[in-house]
Amino acid sequence: MPGPRFVADPPALTRRVEMDGLTALFHIPSGMTHLLAAPAPQILDVIANDPGDPAEILSRMAVAFDVEGGEEAILARLAELEASGLVSRV
């Protein structure tokens, strides 16, 4: 049975600034600014309007990014992003 599926808001609902290896992300719906380190911004990119479970997310990320860790690492980042309101379960 697949794991939980997660989705992020579309890029139009955020504003990003890259700074010294970190990403400052302003989330328009919440009015909050978040400081993110890799792979969080990359996870948001691959699930914006396209839900996925940890295995799907890892597979999508591997196409464009060097990914360290496995599904457990992705699931841990997803939990952090969910707690901050940047992703939700579908």
C-alpha positions, 0 to 999 in steps of 0.5 A: 500500500502506498504511503501518504500523498503530499501536495504543495501550493502552485509557485504563483502563491509563493515568492522566492529569493535564493541566498547563500545556499538557502531559499527564503520563501514567502508563502502568500496564503499564510503571509509567512516567510520561511527559510529553507535548505535543500532539499525542501525547495526541490521537494516543493518544486516537484509536488506543486500541483502534482501530489506524490508519495515519498517514492514518487517524490524521490523519483521525480527529484532524481531526474533533476537533482542529486538526492541524498538519503532515501524515502525516509529522508524525504518523508522526514522533510515532508513532515517538516514542510507539512508542520510549517503549512507548506505542504498538505496531505491529499 
